[in-house]
């Protein structure tokens, strides 16, 4: 598949990722000396695991981006709608793509099959720029959430470009080095403070702050929680490995074990598709290989 025509903003940014991860580590080390345990900081093993997951994601995306782009292109050619490529179209796409990301992110927390892909990103007990690079090796669960954009008449090139803009924006918010920003910024945009809460396993922070760029969707749909208590990063039951392969596929293996348990079909499907913490009445807890980040969420 010829991918030369597919816009790519992520690969050229890789050197920037490396430089800023190093710079942040040095700066956070200084802050840690000043503030003590209030900043989690970095460890070599954790950072290496995150970077390994990021490189694996890049490798998988070499193929998957082409498949996703072809899917958007096919739908774009089927629909009679055309949004064009002007300024108004880009502004509209900015808001609609961000809403699509919110839906993608929320479902990937509230349904276990989708969570099995996304849990990778939450598996670190640290919170820094390298955590932003800890990405899934199974991105196939995400494509459908951006299908409406193609059907509305946004070109595939515009869709993948705006997706990349969103990902690049979300990179810098994975840090403890930035405290609170001015109130108007905190009210409108996803910030390090909002996203720290999202990555925390504290009971108050479960299933909140799904924003990509704009925090307004969380405010609108009732999933916004401000950062108040100190976040405890990671999962409610953390992984004990830094092995990238286990990080990538552990939850899928846990789903398979739970779905194979004796019981009715509804129970098996529940283990696959319902909230990650769901279990039928009287049943043993879901397979302990790892972590369920969420308590049952409201429908």
ABEGO torsion letter per residue (X at the ends): XBAAABBBAAAAAAAAAAAAAAAAAAAAAAAAAAAEAABAEBBAAAAAAAAAAAAAAAAAAAAAAAAAAAAAAAAAAABABBAEABAAAAAAAAAAAAAAAAAAAAAAAABAAAAAAAAAAAABABBBAAAAABBBABAAAAAAAAAAAAAAGBBAAAAAAAAAAAAAAAAAABBAABBBBBAAAAAABBBAAAAAAAABABAAABGBGABBABAAAAAAAGABBBBABBBBBEBABBBABABAAAAAAAAAAAAAAAAABBEBAAAAAAAAABBAABBBBGBBBBBAOBBBABBBBBX
